[in-house]
């Protein structure tokens, strides 16, 4: 299954800009193949739906540490690891916003 989502915010700028769209793959079991550098979409109980890059996998195996590209990004540096079951999908393709 696939989903197209619109990027808001600048956490992963310059890779993803506000207004870009991303194609997210959401097939069952995909989290087993996650690796550092992958970009994922997940739901956080406080911050809502976020898009971040996988920094590293947790030692427990069911956790992922995610990071934005900016120092002030809301990411695992602030809220800790993300449970794999909260990861909705992996970004497969970026659709850049039209130039203004």
C-alpha positions as CSV (number, residue, x, y, z in Angstrom):
1,X,0.0,0.0,0.0
2,X,1.2,3.5,-0.8
3,X,0.2,6.9,0.5
4,X,1.1,10.4,-0.7
5,X,1.7,13.0,2.1
6,X,2.5,16.7,2.0
7,X,5.7,17.8,3.8
8,X,5.2,20.7,6.3
9,X,8.1,22.3,8.2
10,X,11.8,22.5,7.4
11,X,13.2,19.7,9.7
12,X,14.7,17.8,6.8
13,X,15.6,20.8,4.6
14,X,17.3,20.8,2.1
15,X,16.3,17.1,1.3
16,X,12.6,17.8,1.8
17,X,11.1,21.3,1.7
18,X,7.7,22.5,3.0
19,X,5.2,21.9,0.2
20,X,7.0,18.9,-1.2
21,X,5.0,15.6,-1.4
22,X,6.4,12.2,-0.6
23,X,5.3,8.7,-1.7
24,X,5.3,6.5,1.4
25,X,5.4,2.7,1.2
26,X,3.4,1.1,4.0
27,X,3.7,-2.6,3.3
28,X,3.4,-5.0,6.3
29,X,6.7,-6.0,7.9
30,X,8.8,-3.2,6.2
31,X,10.3,-2.1,9.5
32,X,12.5,-5.2,9.6
33,X,14.5,-3.8,6.7
34,X,15.0,-0.3,8.1
35,X,18.5,1.0,8.2
36,X,20.3,4.3,9.0
37,X,19.6,6.9,6.4
38,X,16.1,5.7,5.5
39,X,13.4,8.4,5.8
40,X,10.3,7.4,7.7
41,X,6.9,8.8,8.6
42,X,5.5,8.1,12.1
43,X,2.9,9.2,14.6
44,X,4.2,10.7,17.8
45,X,1.7,10.9,20.8
46,X,2.7,14.5,21.5
47,X,4.0,16.0,18.2
48,X,1.7,14.3,15.7
49,X,2.8,13.0,12.3
50,X,6.5,13.5,11.7
51,X,9.0,12.7,8.9
52,X,12.6,12.1,9.9
53,X,15.7,10.1,8.9
54,X,16.7,7.0,10.8
55,X,19.9,7.7,12.7
56,X,20.3,4.2,14.2
57,X,18.3,1.2,15.3
58,X,17.8,0.6,19.0
59,X,19.6,-2.1,20.8
60,X,16.3,-3.7,21.9
61,X,15.4,-4.2,18.2
62,X,12.0,-2.7,18.4
63,X,13.1,0.9,18.5
64,X,14.4,3.5,16.0
65,X,16.3,6.7,16.7
66,X,15.3,9.4,14.3
67,X,16.8,12.7,13.5
68,X,16.1,15.9,11.6
69,X,18.7,17.8,9.7
70,X,18.5,21.0,11.8
71,X,19.8,21.4,15.4
72,X,16.4,22.6,16.6
73,X,14.5,19.7,15.0
74,X,12.0,17.9,17.1
75,X,13.4,14.4,17.0
76,X,14.9,11.6,19.1
77,X,17.3,14.1,20.7
78,X,14.2,15.5,22.3
79,X,11.8,12.6,22.7
80,X,13.9,9.5,22.6
81,X,13.5,6.5,20.3
82,X,10.4,5.7,18.3
83,X,8.7,2.3,18.6
84,X,8.8,0.5,15.3
85,X,5.1,-0.2,15.6
86,X,4.5,3.6,15.4
87,X,6.3,3.9,12.1
88,X,3.7,4.2,9.4
89,X,6.0,3.8,6.4
90,X,9.2,4.5,4.5
91,X,9.6,7.4,2.1
92,X,10.2,5.9,-1.4
93,X,10.0,9.1,-3.5
94,X,10.1,12.8,-3.2
95,X,7.8,15.0,-5.4
96,X,9.3,18.5,-5.3
97,X,7.0,21.4,-4.9
98,X,6.6,23.6,-8.0
99,X,9.0,26.5,-8.1
100,X,7.5,29.8,-7.1
